[in-house]
Amino acid sequence: MAAGIALAGFVIILAPPVAVRYAEVLNAGVGSIDDDILAVCVAMGAVQMVLAWRRVRDQERIAARRLHVWIASLNALVVLALSASVLLLLVLYWFPDEHASLANRGFPVFVLLAGVQGVAILLAEAAARLCFWWLEPH
């Protein structure tokens, strides 16, 4: 179970840059996504895999019911999927002038993506731990 949840989280983190990389939207004169964005997503996905693996293994060991681990893990995957995409959209929507000025000065965009995905991973892990704590009898 731990491997499946960890792999699903990795796929969730890696799916958006892969989809954008191969989309025809970028062929309209915009350019292409650099490999550094894909590399950052792979690195953040690896971090998420390690955290999810450890959390699920610990929860399986102490859980009174295995169903509680499943509920908490699926909750974490939903939070990860929503927060990884919605947080990036919110950041880009609310601060477009700041991003334009940073990009014009040579600030790497992949740092912003890594930060947003890092926050999404932390939110997902916090949601999973809180959900598991709430479900399990103390």
Backbone as JSON Lines, residues from 0, in Angstrom:
{"i":0,"aa":"M","n":[0.81,-1.19,0.0],"ca":[0.0,0.0,0.0],"c":[0.86,1.26,0.0]}
{"i":1,"aa":"A","n":[1.94,1.24,0.76],"ca":[2.8,2.41,0.85],"c":[3.42,2.76,-0.5]}
{"i":2,"aa":"A","n":[3.83,1.75,-1.24],"ca":[4.43,1.99,-2.55],"c":[3.41,2.57,-3.52]}
{"i":3,"aa":"G","n":[2.19,2.08,-3.48],"ca":[1.15,2.6,-4.38],"c":[0.8,4.05,-4.09]}
{"i":4,"aa":"I","n":[0.67,4.38,-2.82],"ca":[0.36,5.77,-2.46],"c":[1.51,6.69,-2.82]}
{"i":5,"aa":"A","n":[2.74,6.25,-2.57],"ca":[3.91,7.06,-2.91],"c":[4.02,7.27,-4.41]}
{"i":6,"aa":"L","n":[3.78,6.22,-5.18],"ca":[3.84,6.33,-6.64],"c":[2.73,7.22,-7.18]}
{"i":7,"aa":"A","n":[1.54,7.12,-6.6],"ca":[0.43,7.98,-7.04],"c":[0.75,9.45,-6.78]}
{"i":8,"aa":"G","n":[1.37,9.75,-5.65],"ca":[1.77,11.13,-5.36],"c":[2.82,11.63,-6.34]}
{"i":9,"aa":"F","n":[3.75,10.76,-6.7],"ca":[4.78,11.13,-7.68],"c":[4.15,11.45,-9.03]}
{"i":10,"aa":"V","n":[3.19,10.64,-9.44],"ca":[2.51,10.87,-10.72],"c":[1.71,12.17,-10.67]}
{"i":11,"aa":"I","n":[1.08,12.46,-9.54],"ca":[0.31,13.7,-9.4],"c":[1.22,14.91,-9.54]}
{"i":12,"aa":"I","n":[2.4,14.85,-8.96],"ca":[3.33,15.99,-9.04],"c":[3.93,16.11,-10.44]}
{"i":13,"aa":"L","n":[4.17,14.99,-11.09],"ca":[4.83,15.01,-12.39],"c":[3.87,15.23,-13.56]}
{"i":14,"aa":"A","n":[2.59,15.01,-13.36],"ca":[1.62,15.09,-14.47],"c":[1.51,16.49,-15.09]}
{"i":15,"aa":"P","n":[1.37,17.57,-14.32],"ca":[1.2,18.87,-14.98],"c":[2.36,19.3,-15.88]}
{"i":16,"aa":"P","n":[3.62,19.21,-15.46],"ca":[4.68,19.62,-16.4],"c":[4.8,18.72,-17.61]}
{"i":17,"aa":"V","n":[4.5,17.42,-17.44],"ca":[4.54,16.52,-18.59],"c":[3.43,16.87,-19.56]}
{"i":18,"aa":"A","n":[2.24,17.16,-19.03],"ca":[1.12,17.52,-19.9],"c":[1.39,18.82,-20.64]}
{"i":19,"aa":"V","n":[1.96,19.79,-19.94],"ca":[2.26,21.08,-20.58],"c":[3.38,20.92,-21.6]}
{"i":20,"aa":"R","n":[4.34,20.09,-21.28],"ca":[5.49,19.9,-22.17],"c":[5.07,19.34,-23.52]}
{"i":21,"aa":"Y","n":[4.11,18.44,-23.52],"ca":[3.7,17.8,-24.76],"c":[2.42,18.39,-25.34]}
{"i":22,"aa":"A","n":[1.93,19.45,-24.77],"ca":[0.7,20.06,-25.28],"c":[1.01,20.89,-26.52]}
{"i":23,"aa":"E","n":[0.03,21.05,-27.35],"ca":[0.19,21.83,-28.56],"c":[0.05,23.33,-28.29]}
{"i":24,"aa":"V","n":[-0.31,23.68,-27.07],"ca":[-0.48,25.09,-26.72],"c":[0.85,25.83,-26.84]}
{"i":25,"aa":"L","n":[1.92,25.18,-26.51],"ca":[3.23,25.84,-26.53],"c":[3.76,26.03,-27.94]}
{"i":26,"aa":"N","n":[3.2,25.38,-28.92],"ca":[3.66,25.53,-30.29],"c":[3.13,26.78,-30.97]}
{"i":27,"aa":"A","n":[2.35,27.58,-30.28],"ca":[1.76,28.78,-30.84],"c":[2.7,29.98,-30.68]}
{"i":28,"aa":"G","n":[3.98,29.77,-30.78],"ca":[4.93,30.87,-30.7],"c":[5.39,31.18,-29.3]}
{"i":29,"aa":"V","n":[4.93,30.44,-28.31],"ca":[5.3,30.71,-26.93],"c":[6.67,30.11,-26.62]}
{"i":30,"aa":"G","n":[7.0,29.0,-27.19],"ca":[8.26,28.34,-26.91],"c":[8.0,26.99,-26.28]}
{"i":31,"aa":"S","n":[9.01,26.46,-25.6],"ca":[8.86,25.15,-24.97],"c":[9.3,25.23,-23.52]}
{"i":32,"aa":"I","n":[8.83,24.29,-22.75],"ca":[9.22,24.18,-21.34],"c":[10.63,23.62,-21.29]}
{"i":33,"aa":"D","n":[11.47,24.22,-20.49],"ca":[12.83,23.74,-20.34],"c":[12.85,22.47,-19.51]}
{"i":34,"aa":"D","n":[13.93,21.77,-19.6],"ca":[14.08,20.52,-18.83],"c":[14.25,20.79,-17.35]}
{"i":35,"aa":"D","n":[14.62,22.01,-16.96],"ca":[14.8,22.29,-15.53],"c":[13.49,22.22,-14.77]}
{"i":36,"aa":"I","n":[12.39,22.6,-15.39],"ca":[11.08,22.5,-14.73],"c":[10.71,21.03,-14.52]}
{"i":37,"aa":"L","n":[10.97,20.21,-15.52],"ca":[10.71,18.78,-15.38],"c":[11.61,18.16,-14.31]}
{"i":38,"aa":"A","n":[12.86,18.57,-14.26],"ca":[13.79,18.05,-13.25],"c":[13.36,18.45,-11.84]}
{"i":39,"aa":"V","n":[12.88,19.68,-11.68],"ca":[12.4,20.12,-10.37],"c":[11.19,19.3,-9.94]}
{"i":40,"aa":"C","n":[10.3,19.03,-10.88],"ca":[9.12,18.23,-10.55],"c":[9.5,16.8,-10.18]}
{"i":41,"aa":"V","n":[10.5,16.24,-10.86],"ca":[10.96,14.9,-10.51],"c":[11.57,14.91,-9.1]}
{"i":42,"aa":"A","n":[12.36,15.94,-8.79],"ca":[12.96,16.04,-7.46],"c":[11.91,16.21,-6.37]}
{"i":43,"aa":"M","n":[10.93,17.09,-6.61],"ca":[9.88,17.29,-5.62],"c":[9.0,16.04,-5.5]}
{"i":44,"aa":"G","n":[8.8,15.34,-6.61],"ca":[8.07,14.08,-6.56],"c":[8.81,13.03,-5.74]}
{"i":45,"aa":"A","n":[10.13,13.01,-5.85],"ca":[10.92,12.08,-5.05],"c":[10.82,12.4,-3.57]}
{"i":46,"aa":"V","n":[10.84,13.68,-3.24],"ca":[10.68,14.1,-1.84],"c":[9.31,13.66,-1.32]}
{"i":47,"aa":"Q","n":[8.28,13.86,-2.14],"ca":[6.93,13.46,-1.75],"c":[6.84,11.96,-1.57]}
{"i":48,"aa":"M","n":[7.51,11.2,-2.43],"ca":[7.47,9.75,-2.32],"c":[8.08,9.28,-1.0]}
{"i":49,"aa":"V","n":[9.18,9.87,-0.63],"ca":[9.83,9.48,0.63],"c":[8.94,9.81,1.82]}
{"i":50,"aa":"L","n":[8.38,11.02,1.83],"ca":[7.51,11.41,2.94],"c":[6.27,10.54,3.02]}
{"i":51,"aa":"A","n":[5.65,10.28,1.89],"ca":[4.43,9.45,1.88],"c":[4.74,8.02,2.28]}
{"i":52,"aa":"W","n":[5.84,7.49,1.8],"ca":[6.22,6.12,2.14],"c":[6.4,5.97,3.65]}
{"i":53,"aa":"R","n":[7.14,6.91,4.24],"ca":[7.39,6.83,5.68],"c":[6.11,7.0,6.47]}
{"i":54,"aa":"R","n":[5.25,7.95,6.05],"ca":[4.0,8.19,6.77],"c":[3.09,6.98,6.71]}
{"i":55,"aa":"V","n":[2.92,6.39,5.54],"ca":[2.03,5.25,5.4],"c":[2.56,4.05,6.17]}
{"i":56,"aa":"R","n":[3.86,3.8,6.13],"ca":[4.43,2.67,6.88],"c":[4.22,2.86,8.38]}
{"i":57,"aa":"D","n":[4.43,4.07,8.87],"ca":[4.21,4.33,10.3],"c":[2.74,4.19,10.66]}
{"i":58,"aa":"Q","n":[1.86,4.69,9.82],"ca":[0.44,4.6,10.11],"c":[-0.06,3.16,10.03]}
{"i":59,"aa":"E","n":[0.45,2.37,9.11],"ca":[0.06,0.96,9.04],"c":[0.47,0.21,10.3]}
{"i":60,"aa":"R","n":[1.59,0.57,10.86],"ca":[2.08,-0.12,12.05],"c":[1.23,0.19,13.27]}
{"i":61,"aa":"I","n":[0.73,1.43,13.41],"ca":[0.01,1.8,14.62],"c":[-1.5,1.85,14.46]}
{"i":62,"aa":"A","n":[-2.0,1.61,13.25],"ca":[-3.43,1.76,12.99],"c":[-4.24,0.64,13.64]}
{"i":63,"aa":"A","n":[-5.38,1.02,14.19],"ca":[-6.32,0.03,14.72],"c":[-7.07,-0.62,13.56]}
{"i":64,"aa":"R","n":[-7.36,0.17,12.53],"ca":[-8.05,-0.34,11.34],"c":[-7.3,0.13,10.11]}
{"i":65,"aa":"R","n":[-7.1,-0.76,9.18],"ca":[-6.38,-0.43,7.95],"c":[-7.15,0.57,7.1]}
{"i":66,"aa":"L","n":[-8.46,0.59,7.24],"ca":[-9.29,1.52,6.49],"c":[-8.94,2.97,6.82]}
{"i":67,"aa":"H","n":[-8.56,3.23,8.04],"ca":[-8.18,4.59,8.44],"c":[-6.94,5.06,7.68]}
{"i":68,"aa":"V","n":[-6.02,4.16,7.44],"ca":[-4.81,4.52,6.68],"c":[-5.2,4.84,5.24]}
{"i":69,"aa":"W","n":[-6.09,4.05,4.67],"ca":[-6.55,4.29,3.29],"c":[-7.25,5.64,3.18]}
{"i":70,"aa":"I","n":[-8.13,5.94,4.11],"ca":[-8.86,7.21,4.07],"c":[-7.91,8.39,4.18]}
{"i":71,"aa":"A","n":[-6.98,8.31,5.12],"ca":[-6.02,9.4,5.29],"c":[-5.12,9.56,4.06]}
{"i":72,"aa":"S","n":[-4.71,8.45,3.47],"ca":[-3.82,8.51,2.3],"c":[-4.54,9.05,1.08]}
{"i":73,"aa":"L","n":[-5.77,8.62,0.87],"ca":[-6.53,9.16,-0.27],"c":[-6.85,10.64,-0.06]}
{"i":74,"aa":"N","n":[-7.1,11.02,1.16],"ca":[-7.31,12.43,1.48],"c":[-6.06,13.24,1.13]}
{"i":75,"aa":"A","n":[-4.89,12.7,1.46],"ca":[-3.63,13.38,1.14],"c":[-3.44,13.52,-0.37]}
{"i":76,"aa":"L","n":[-3.8,12.49,-1.13],"ca":[-3.65,12.56,-2.58],"c":[-4.58,13.62,-3.19]}
{"i":77,"aa":"V","n":[-5.79,13.73,-2.66],"ca":[-6.71,14.75,-3.16],"c":[-6.19,16.14,-2.83]}
{"i":78,"aa":"V","n":[-5.71,16.33,-1.6],"ca":[-5.16,17.64,-1.22],"c":[-3.93,17.96,-2.07]}
{"i":79,"aa":"L","n":[-3.1,16.98,-2.33],"ca":[-1.91,17.2,-3.16],"c":[-2.29,17.59,-4.58]}
{"i":80,"aa":"A","n":[-3.25,16.89,-5.16],"ca":[-3.66,17.19,-6.53],"c":[-4.26,18.59,-6.64]}
{"i":81,"aa":"L","n":[-5.11,18.94,-5.7],"ca":[-5.74,20.26,-5.76],"c":[-4.76,21.38,-5.43]}
{"i":82,"aa":"S","n":[-3.98,21.19,-4.38],"ca":[-3.1,22.29,-3.97],"c":[-1.95,22.5,-4.92]}
{"i":83,"aa":"A","n":[-1.44,21.45,-5.55],"ca":[-0.33,21.63,-6.49],"c":[-0.73,22.48,-7.69]}
{"i":84,"aa":"S","n":[-1.98,22.35,-8.12],"ca":[-2.4,23.14,-9.27],"c":[-3.04,24.46,-8.86]}
{"i":85,"aa":"V","n":[-3.88,24.44,-7.84],"ca":[-4.58,25.67,-7.45],"c":[-3.63,26.69,-6.83]}
{"i":86,"aa":"L","n":[-2.66,26.23,-6.04],"ca":[-1.7,27.17,-5.45],"c":[-0.9,27.9,-6.52]}
{"i":87,"aa":"L","n":[-0.47,27.17,-7.52],"ca":[0.29,27.8,-8.61],"c":[-0.56,28.82,-9.36]}
{"i":88,"aa":"L","n":[-1.8,28.46,-9.62],"ca":[-2.7,29.41,-10.3],"c":[-2.95,30.65,-9.44]}
{"i":89,"aa":"L","n":[-3.14,30.46,-8.15],"ca":[-3.37,31.61,-7.26],"c":[-2.15,32.51,-7.18]}
{"i":90,"aa":"V","n":[-0.99,31.91,-7.07],"ca":[0.24,32.71,-7.0],"c":[0.44,33.49,-8.29]}
{"i":91,"aa":"L","n":[0.24,32.85,-9.42],"ca":[0.43,33.54,-10.7],"c":[-0.67,34.58,-10.95]}
{"i":92,"aa":"Y","n":[-1.87,34.35,-10.42],"ca":[-2.97,35.29,-10.61],"c":[-2.81,36.53,-9.72]}
{"i":93,"aa":"W","n":[-2.45,36.32,-8.46],"ca":[-2.4,37.44,-7.52],"c":[-1.13,38.26,-7.62]}
{"i":94,"aa":"F","n":[-0.04,37.71,-8.14],"ca":[1.22,38.43,-8.19],"c":[1.84,38.43,-9.59]}
{"i":95,"aa":"P","n":[1.1,38.81,-10.64],"ca":[1.68,38.73,-11.99],"c":[2.79,39.77,-12.22]}
{"i":96,"aa":"D","n":[2.65,40.95,-11.66],"ca":[3.66,41.98,-11.87],"c":[4.98,41.61,-11.21]}
{"i":97,"aa":"E","n":[4.9,41.02,-10.02],"ca":[6.12,40.6,-9.33],"c":[6.84,39.51,-10.11]}
{"i":98,"aa":"H","n":[6.07,38.57,-10.67],"ca":[6.7,37.5,-11.43],"c":[7.3,38.02,-12.73]}
{"i":99,"aa":"A","n":[6.65,38.97,-13.35],"ca":[7.2,39.54,-14.58],"c":[8.51,40.28,-14.3]}
{"i":100,"aa":"S","n":[8.55,41.03,-13.21],"ca":[9.78,41.76,-12.89],"c":[10.9,40.8,-12.49]}
{"i":101,"aa":"L","n":[10.56,39.74,-11.77],"ca":[11.58,38.76,-11.41],"c":[12.09,38.01,-12.64]}
{"i":102,"aa":"A","n":[11.19,37.65,-13.55],"ca":[11.6,36.95,-14.77],"c":[12.46,37.83,-15.65]}
{"i":103,"aa":"N","n":[12.16,39.13,-15.7],"ca":[12.96,40.05,-16.5],"c":[14.36,40.22,-15.93]}
{"i":104,"aa":"R","n":[14.51,40.04,-14.63],"ca":[15.82,40.14,-13.99],"c":[16.58,38.82,-13.99]}
{"i":105,"aa":"G","n":[16.0,37.78,-14.57],"ca":[16.7,36.51,-14.68],"c":[16.43,35.54,-13.56]}
{"i":106,"aa":"F","n":[15.43,35.8,-12.73],"ca":[15.08,34.87,-11.65],"c":[14.52,33.58,-12.25]}
{"i":107,"aa":"P","n":[15.04,32.43,-11.87],"ca":[14.57,31.18,-12.48],"c":[13.16,30.82,-12.04]}
{"i":108,"aa":"V","n":[12.34,30.48,-13.0],"ca":[10.95,30.15,-12.75],"c":[10.82,28.84,-11.98]}
{"i":109,"aa":"F","n":[11.77,27.93,-12.17],"ca":[11.66,26.64,-11.5],"c":[11.78,26.76,-9.99]}
{"i":110,"aa":"V","n":[12.36,27.84,-9.48],"ca":[12.42,28.05,-8.03],"c":[11.0,28.32,-7.5]}
{"i":111,"aa":"L","n":[10.24,29.12,-8.22],"ca":[8.85,29.37,-7.85],"c":[8.04,28.08,-7.86]}
{"i":112,"aa":"L","n":[8.22,27.28,-8.9],"ca":[7.5,26.01,-9.01],"c":[7.88,25.07,-7.88]}
{"i":113,"aa":"A","n":[9.16,25.01,-7.54],"ca":[9.6,24.14,-6.44],"c":[9.01,24.61,-5.12]}
{"i":114,"aa":"G","n":[8.94,25.91,-4.9],"ca":[8.35,26.42,-3.67],"c":[6.86,26.11,-3.56]}
{"i":115,"aa":"V","n":[6.15,26.3,-4.65],"ca":[4.71,26.03,-4.65],"c":[4.45,24.53,-4.45]}
{"i":116,"aa":"Q","n":[5.22,23.69,-5.1],"ca":[5.04,22.25,-4.93],"c":[5.46,21.8,-3.53]}
{"i":117,"aa":"G","n":[6.47,22.45,-2.97],"ca":[6.86,22.14,-1.6],"c":[5.75,22.46,-0.61]}
{"i":118,"aa":"V","n":[5.09,23.59,-0.81],"ca":[3.95,23.93,0.05],"c":[2.81,22.93,-0.15]}
{"i":119,"aa":"A","n":[2.57,22.53,-1.38],"ca":[1.52,21.54,-1.65],"c":[1.83,20.2,-0.98]}
{"i":120,"aa":"I","n":[3.08,19.79,-0.99],"ca":[3.47,18.54,-0.33],"c":[3.26,18.66,1.18]}
{"i":121,"aa":"L","n":[3.65,19.78,1.75],"ca":[3.45,19.98,3.19],"c":[1.97,19.99,3.56]}
{"i":122,"aa":"L","n":[1.14,20.62,2.74],"ca":[-0.3,20.62,3.0],"c":[-0.88,19.21,2.92]}
{"i":123,"aa":"A","n":[-0.44,18.44,1.94],"ca":[-0.95,17.07,1.8],"c":[-0.54,16.2,2.98]}
{"i":124,"aa":"E","n":[0.71,16.31,3.4],"ca":[1.16,15.52,4.54],"c":[0.45,15.95,5.82]}
{"i":125,"aa":"A","n":[0.25,17.23,6.0],"ca":[-0.48,17.71,7.18],"c":[-1.92,17.21,7.17]}
{"i":126,"aa":"A","n":[-2.55,17.23,6.01],"ca":[-3.93,16.75,5.9],"c":[-4.01,15.26,6.21]}
{"i":127,"aa":"A","n":[-3.06,14.48,5.73],"ca":[-3.07,13.04,5.97],"c":[-2.87,12.74,7.45]}
{"i":128,"aa":"R","n":[-1.93,13.43,8.07],"ca":[-1.66,13.18,9.49],"c":[-2.82,13.63,10.36]}
{"i":129,"aa":"L","n":[-3.43,14.76,10.02],"ca":[-4.58,15.25,10.78],"c":[-5.78,14.31,10.61]}
{"i":130,"aa":"C","n":[-6.01,13.86,9.4],"ca":[-7.13,12.94,9.14],"c":[-6.91,11.62,9.87]}
{"i":131,"aa":"F","n":[-5.71,11.1,9.84],"ca":[-5.42,9.84,10.53],"c":[-5.57,10.01,12.04]}
{"i":132,"aa":"W","n":[-5.09,11.11,12.57],"ca":[-5.2,11.38,14.0],"c":[-6.67,11.47,14.4]}
{"i":133,"aa":"W","n":[-7.49,12.08,13.56],"ca":[-8.9,12.24,13.86],"c":[-9.63,10.89,13.8]}
{"i":134,"aa":"L","n":[-9.26,10.03,12.86],"ca":[-9.94,8.74,12.69],"c":[-9.55,7.7,13.73]}
{"i":135,"aa":"E","n":[-8.32,7.73,14.16],"ca":[-7.83,6.71,15.08],"c":[-8.24,7.01,16.51]}
{"i":136,"aa":"P","n":[-8.66,5.99,17.25],"ca":[-8.96,6.19,18.68],"c":[-7.64,6.37,19.44]}
{"i":137,"aa":"H","n":[-7.69,7.22,20.44],"ca":[-6.46,7.52,21.2],"c":[-6.44,6.75,22.5]}
